[in-house]
């Protein structure tokens, strides 16, 4: 590991520690209910997960429909070539 990487990672870790300390101070001074805030954030995260799952399911269904149509057209071409 070169000295450039050492300073880069050291700075990143140090910055994370400073941001964590500042965040802790802000939460304790302003009386933010951390449990309630985290529950709200998780709730929104679950909403996003549900939307992503619904989008993936729709995409899967559309791909299955497209594949079925392509197979049908292929069978039509094969049967027309044999006739």
Secondary structure, 3 states (H helix, E strand, C coil): CCHHHHHHHHHHHHHHHHHHHHHHHHHHHHCCCHHHHHHHHHHHHHHHHHHHHHHHHHHHHHHHHHHHHHHHHHHHHHHHHHC
